[in-house]
Amino acid sequence: MLTSFSRRFACSAIAALALATLSTATLGCGVAQQPRNASHSEIETVEIPVTKVKDQRRVGFCWSYALAAFVESLHLARTDKTVNVSEEALGFYRMAEHLHYLSKEFQGADLEEAINAEILDGYWAIQPTNPYLDAFRLVKKYGLVPDAVWSYKFGGPGDVSGDDKLAAIRKAMVKLVKGRTRGTTTLDEIMSKALVASGGYPSKPPVSFDWEGNTTSAKEWARTTLRFDPDAYALMAGTSTDDFAPLVKALKRALARGIPVITSFDVYDSFVDVGDLKATGVDPADDRFQASSRHMVLVTDFANTGGRPGGMSKEQIAAEVARPASDLDFIVFKNSWGYATWSSSSRRMVEPGMYTLDKGYLRGNLRNGVFEIIVPKDIADNPDAAIVVNEEVTGSDEITEREFARTPFFGVTASELNCRAAPGIDQSILSVLAPQDVVFARGFEKDSLGQQWMNVKVGSSDDTTETSCYVRALKIYMNNRRLGTIRCPEGYGLHVVGREGGRYCMKGETQVLGPFPQDMVDKCIAWGGGEDICRNGKTWGKKLALAARGNGLCPAGSWYDFDVDYCSDGVNVYGPFPDVLVQRCIAFTGDQAVCLSGRWSQRVLFFLQRSEN
């Protein structure tokens, strides 16, 4: 029977597994794992648009990240515009409310003990009211704030779990309530004198702010700009395997309607394989179903057994939704552990930052724990409601501007892919691409039949030349390949290196922009390039640079770092970087020369990217 469930959201009660090898992971609300395999494939039944994957680090704010992702997806689907919602603003108010609750329930030594111990549980995730809809209540009460207006990551680069800030907040709160009786400490006092004055947060989230030329309140921004109505959704909680069918029916119907689904589940270490939460074929009574933490995410897709990959037509989606719940193979969810999340299973790899959870894992939750979803109220009331398919999520087999907006790099998945001189299957073939080749997309054109073609650049096998040609823009042939954005300075053009999708900035077809990794510098010196040119030269000649670089995705002596999406030598990362990060770098470090260069500290880049999130 489906019931409401209201226990504490224990996201941060995380079982830490060793990070020494790539086959292990620390699980819970705030830790991502290094991937073993960078391949991925399209598996969407519906195509719900999603915004950039974020990284909550080790702080137990998965509930706020799931809600922000939900609101952002709804806004993107409605307007085709991205918006970045501040998760930490909701976390700020949740912390304040929890401390206020403790100040009313306890006093004296009991209160100090609770402040110093209990409030660490879940980093004030959501307690003591309904664990999941409470996040919606916070939006009704306080509104939402754009990340560009108030952005502050609770876990900073030197204290990724936020423990130092928590300790400071605890100390300030104990001092604030010392000698007071229950109920005499106000919520405003806690915000200003415990959360802010302690240094835990630099300020309170703004009640109002300027947005697109107008002044608006946080509540009005959520209600009017984002058009988010918290009262339109309801919680379904399953506590037994009998609840499997109604949960699956409701989830599919919501997705078909174009509404992503917030879900929460217990994390079972034994069945998590990097990006796969997979336990199909395992008896739910298996004693490995022992929860190590609880997690909340955003479901964006589902796949039935034998389901067709790629975007489907309206009729096909309706047919897939109507199939029995037992036909479900797995669901896909947007996680909040950054982009370093691929499945090590070749069965169903997904886009970086996305995970899959199969029906065996879901049944394990229903047998041994609780599995919740938040869906539109009418669907929660009647999981067998009529199936309504939103045209906006029917998708297309063709690659469109939406995919191009994520990244201009696409990996070839077809066994062979002809790259032609012009759009059209009757045009001459200039190059034949193979699986794992990566192309740099330049734009789209239609052929005489109205079919979509992509104009691409592809490097040669010897890394000395590149070809511009046209490929059929179909998802069955290519997938997005996410790489960090490179922005060449004025006078330089972006070129493709080799068939793996490497990049460099070149001036006048002869000079390649540095700086370069140490391995390349050593080769340059060994080949007689001269200390001054090799170590200090801003540019190298093309022949020297390509020979020292090698033919991989990244320059010799560096590798593709999945945490930052750039090539790294373990200490530095290599750009040059986009303007938004350059400006953030200057504001953060004050070192304009370094920020305008093409080599940054990896730690600095990691922090700047997370502040962007």
N, C-alpha and C positions, 0 to 999 in steps of 0.2 A: 504493500500500500504506500502511495506517495504521501509524504508527510513534510511538515515544516521542520527544520532542524536548526538548533541554536546552541551550538557549543563553541568554545573559543577557537578562533582561527589560528592554528599553531604552525604558521608557515616557517618560523625560524627554529623550530625544534628539529633541526636538520641532522641527519646522520652523515658524518663526514667520512667519505672514503678517500683513499690515497689518490693524490694527483700525480704521482710519480710516473704512471704509465698512461697511455691514451685509452686503455680499455677500462679505466675506472673513472668515477665521477663523484663529486660531492653534490648531493641532491637536496632539493628544497627550494624555497622561494628565490634564493638569490645567487645561485652558482651555475655557471655554464661550463661545458666541457669542451676540450679541444677535439675537433673532428678527426676521424681517421680517413675519410674519403670526401673529396670535394665535389663529387658528381651529384646531380639531382635530376629529377624528371617531373613533368607535369602530371598531376593526379587529380586535378579539380573536377568535381561534378558540377559545382556552381562556381562562379567567379566573383566572389565578394572582394571588392578592393580593400587593401590593407595599407596602412601607413608604415613608415620605417620601423623596423624591429629595434627595440630599445634594450637597455641593460640595467636592471635594478641592482646589480652587484649583490652583496651578501645581506642587504637590508630587506626585512620581511614585508615589503610593500607590494607583493605580487597582486594583491587585491586591487590596489589603486592603479597599477599598470594595466590590469585586465580591463578595468572600467574606462581608463583613458583610451585604450586601444579600441574599445567598443564605440565610444563617442566619435573618435577620429574616423573610424570606418564608415559610420553612418553619415557623417558630414561629407566625406570624400565621395560616397556613392550619390549623394544628393546634389553636390555642387561641382564635382570634379576638381575641387581644391583641397590641398592638404592643410591640416592644422595640427599644431603640436600642443597638447594639453599637459600642464604641469601635474605630475603624479605626486610630487612632494608637497604641494599645497594641501591636497587631501590628507596626506600623512601628517602634516603639521596639526591640522584640526583634530585628527583622530588621537594623536598623542595628547593634545590639550584636554580633550574630553575624557580620556581615560584617567589622566592624573586628577581631573576634577571629580570624577566618580570615586576614586580612592579617597580623596579628601573628605567626601561626604560619608563614606562607609566606615572609615577607620580614624583613629586619633592617637596621639602620643606615640609610644614605642611601636604599637601595632602598625600605625601609618608609616613610620620610618622603615619598618621591616618590609612592608608591602612595596614601598617606593624603591628600596634597594634590591628587591628580589623579583617580585611578581611582574612588575612592569617590563622586565626584559623579555617576557614571554611574547614572542611575535612582534616585538618592537611596537607595542600598542596596536597590533594589526587591526582587529575589530572585536571589541568586547565592551560591555557585556550584552549588547542587544543582538538581534538576528545577525549572524556572522556575515552574510553576503548582501542582502538587501540594505544593510546599514550603509554600505558605500553609496547607494543611491540616495539614502536619507541625507548624507553629508552634502551631496550636490544640491539637494533642495534647500538645505539650511544655509550653505556658504557659497554655492555656485562653483564655477570652474575658472581657472586662470590660465592664460596662454603661457607656454614655457618661455616665450620671448619677453614676457613682462616680468615674470617671477620664476627664476630657475635656480634651484639650489639642491644639489645632490647630497643627501644626508651622509652617504659614505664617500668621503673624498679620496683622492689618489693615495694618500699616505695612511688612510684608515678606512679600507674598503668596506668593513662591516659596520662602521659608525660607532664602535664601542667607546672611543674616547669622548665623542660628543654625548653619548648616552650617560657616561659617567659624570660629565659636567652638568647635564640636566638633572640627574638624580641628586647631586650635591646641592644644586641651587633650589630644587624643590623641597628637600629636607630642611634647608635653612628657612625657606619661605613659610612652611607650615609649623615650624617648631613653636610649641606653646599654645597653638591655636586649637579651638574645639572644632568638632566636625561641622562642615557646612558653612564655615565662615570665610573660606578662601574662594575667591571668585574665579571664573573662567578667564576673564581678562587679565587678572593678576598672574595666573599660571602662564598665559601666552607671553606676556611681556617680561615677567620676572624669573621664569623658569626656563622656558624654551629659548627666548631671545637673549636675555641678559646673561645667560650662562655661556653663550657662544655656540650653543647647539645649532641655532639658526641665526642668520644675520639680521633678519627682520620678519615681520608677519606678512603673509600673503596680502596683497592689496585688496581692499573692498571694492574699489573702482579703479579704472585705468583707461588710457587712450587706446582706441582700436580703430584702425583705418579712418583716422581723421575725426572720430567722435569719442566722447567720454561715455563709458558704460560701466555698469556694476558687474561684479563677478556672477551674480545670480542672473542678471539680464543677459549677459554674454552666453551663459549656458542655455537659457530659455529661448532667446530670440535669434542670436547668431548661429548657435549650434542646433537649435530646435530640438533640444533633448528634454523629454518628459519622463522623469524617473517613475511616475505613477503608472506608466503604460506597460510595465513589466512585472513579472511575478516569478517566484522561486518554485521549482519542482525538486524535491529531494527524494532519491531512491535509497531504500535501506534493505532491499532483498532482491533476489534475481527475478521475482515476479514483476518488479518495476522496470525491467530491461525494455520491454516492448513500448510502454507509454513514453519513456524517456527518449528512445530512439525516434519514435514517431514525431514527437514534439520538436526535437532537434532538427530533423530533416525538414519539417514544415517551416520552421523559422528561417533556415538557411535558404530554402527555395523562395521565400518571401523577400530575401535580400537583407535579413536581419542576422548579424553574427550572434553567436551564443556564448555567454559567459558561463564557464563551468569550473567546478572545483572537485578535486579528487585526492585520495590518499596516494602518496608516492611509495611504491614498493621497490626497493633497491634491486631485488633479484630479477626484476623484469624490465629494467631500464637499460637499453642498449644505445647509448649516445642519444640520438634523436628519436628512437623507437621506444614506445612503451608497449611491449608486446608479450602477451601471455595466452594467445589462442592455442587451444589444445591442452591447456593445463587445467587440472581440476581446481575450481575455485576454493575447495577445501584444503588445497596444498598449503603447508605451513610456511611457505615462502611469502605468502600474502600477509606480511607483517609491516604495517606502515611505519616509515621513518620520518615522514613529515606530511604536510598538507599543502597543496598548491592550487592557485587559481590562474586561469588562462582564458584566451579568446578562441573559440572554435570558429573556423572559417570555411570548412568543407567536410564532406564525407565521401566515402567510396563503398559501394556494394561489391560483393564478391563478383569478379569478372567485369566490373564496371569499366566503362570506356574512359580513357584518359582525355584530358583537354576539355575545352569549353563545350557544353552541350546545348542543343536546341531546347526551346520551351517544352516541347512534347517529350523529349528525352528526359529532361529533369523531372517532369511530372511522373513519368513512368518509374524512374529510379526512386523517387520519394514514396511511391505507392507500393514498392516491393516490401515483402515482410521484414520486420525488424531483424529476424534471424539471418537475413541475407547481408546485413551490414558487415563489412570487412574491417574498416577503421575510420576514425575521424582525424581531421587535420587541425592543429591549433597553432596560433601565433604565440610564441613564448616570449619571455622578457629576460632572457639570459644572453642577449647580444646575438651576433651572427655566427658565433663559433659552435654551431649545432647542426651536424649532419648525422644521418643514420649510418651505421656501419653495415647495415643490411642492404643488399642490392635489390631487395624485393620491392621497396617503395621509398625511394629517396625523394625528399622534398626540398623546396627552396630554403636556402640558409636562414636560420632563425625560426623555422617552422618545425613542428614535431608531429608525429603520428601516434595515435593511441588505438589499439585494436579492441575488438569486442571481447576477447578473452580477458584483457586487462580491465575493461569496464565491468564485466561480470565479477571479477575478483573484488572490485570495490563494492559492488552491491551485496556480495556474500559476506565480506569481512569489514566493511566500513560504510561510507556514505558517498554517493555520487550526486552532485547537484547541477542543475542548469537554470539559467535565468533566460526566459523567453517572453514574448508578448503575452499579456494576460489571457487573451481569448484562446491562445494555443495551450497555455497551462491549464485552463479550465476544461479544454476538450482536445486532447492530443490526436483524436481522430477527425479533427475539423477538416473541411474541404481544403484540398491542395491548391494553393495560389502561387504561381510562379511569376516573379518580378522580371520583366524583360531586361532590366539592368544587370542581372546576374546570369543570363543565358550564355554569355561569352561567345567566343568565336574561335575557330581553328586557326585564324590568321593572327600573326603578331601585329600589334597595333601601337599607337603612340603611348598607351598606358604602360606597356612593357618597356618601351624605349625610354620612358621617363625614369624608370628605376636605374638603368645602366645602359650605356651604349654597347656593352660587350655581350656577345651571345656565343654560347658553346654549341658546336655541332653534335647532334645525337644520331643523325641519319648515317647509314652505312656508307653512302656516297651522296654528295650534294653538289650539283653542277652550279658553278658561278659563271653567269653569262655576261656578254658584252652590253646587253640592254634588257629591259623587262620583256619577258615573253619566252615561251618554251621553244620557239623557232629561232631564237637568237644564238649566235656562235658561243661555244663554251671556252672561256679563258682559263678556268682552273676547276679542278675537282677536289672538293673538301672532304676530309675524312673525319670519323668520330674523334672527339676531343680537340679538334681544331677550334680556335676562337677567332671570331671576326669582330671588327670594330664598325658598328652601324653608323651610317652617315645620314640616312633618311629613307623615305618610302616613296614609291611610285606605283601607279597602276599600269597594267598592260592593256592591250586593245580589248581584252575580254573582261576588264574590270577587276582582275586578280591583283592581290597585293604582292609587291616585290620590295626587297630591301637592298639599298645600295650600301655596299660594305667595302672595307679595306681588309686585306688579309696579307700577312707577311709571307715571305718565301721560306723554303726549308733551309736556305743558307743564310737567312737573316740580313741579306744585303739589299733586297728589293721588296716592294709591296705592290699588290694588285688591287685595283678598284674594279668591282664587278657587281652583278646583281644575282641574288638568290631568292627563291620563292619563300615568302615570309609566312611559314607555317610552323605551329608549335610542335608538330610531330617531327620536324627536322632540327629545330634549335630551341635552346632554353637560355634564359637570362644567366649571365655569368657576372656575379657581382665583384667589382674591383673598386677600390677607393678612387675618387675623382682626382684626376690630374689637370691642373690648369696651367698651360704653358704661358710664360710671360710674353709681352708684346714683342713681335719680331720672330717668334718661334712657333713652329707648327707641331701638332701631335702626330706621331708616326707609330705604326705597328711593328713590333719586333717578332719575327718568327711566327709559326703556326699556333703557338700556345697563348697568344694574346698579350705578349709583353708590350711595353710602351716606352717611348722616349720623346723628349722635346728636341727638335732640330731646327737650326737656323741656316737658311740658304742651301739646304740639301747637303751640307758638308760638315757642320759643326753640331755635336751632340752636347746637350746641357748636363752638367754635373750638379752637385758633387757625386762621387762614386764610392761604392763599398771598398773596404781595405783590400780584398782579394783582387779587385780590378786595379787598384793602385799598385799593388805588388807586381802584377803582370806588366803594367805599363813601365815600371822602373826596370824590371828584368829585360824588357825588350828595347831598352835604351831611350825611353821617352824623356828622361830627364826629371830630376827631383822636383823642380819648380813647376813644370807642366803637370806632372803626374799627381803631385800632392795638392797643389794650390790652383791649378788651372780651372777656370770656370767652365770652359768647354774643351772637349777633345775632338780631334778629327774623327770623322765617321768610321773610317776603316779601323783605326786603333780602338775606338770605343766599342764597336760591334765585336771585334775579335776578343777583347778582354771580357766583354759582357757574357758571352756564351749564348746558347739558343733556348734557354729556359724561359719560363714566365717572368722570373726575377733575375736581376744581374748576378753574376758569379759572386759567391760569398754572402748571398742573402736568400731569403725564402719568403713565400707568401704567408703572412701572419694573419690568421683568421680572426684574431681579436680586434685588429685595427683595419683590416682589409687593404693593407699596403705591404710592399716588400720590406723586409726587416733583416738586419744582421744580428739581431738579438739585443742591440742597444739602440741603434738608430733606425728610423724608417725613411723611405725615399719617396719624394714627390716629383715636382713641386705641387703644392696643395691648393685647394680652391679658396677663393677670396673669403668666404665666410669663416673658414678655419684660420686663415692668415690674420684676419682682423681680431678674432678671438685670441689667437696666439699673442699678438702685440699687446692686447689689453691685459693678458694674463702674465706675460713675462717682461714686457717693456723692451724687449730686444728686437728691434725692427729688422736688423740685418739678418739675424737667424731666422726670423719668421718669414722673410721673403726668400730664403734659400730653399733648396730642394732636399735638405736633410734635417730632420728633427729628432729629438729624443723620443723614443717610443712611449715612454711614460707620459710625457707632455701631450703627445697626440691622443693617447688613450683618454686622458682627462678631458681634453678639449672636445672630443667626440661625445663623451658622456654628458658634458655640460650642454652640448647641442641637443641631446636627447631629452 
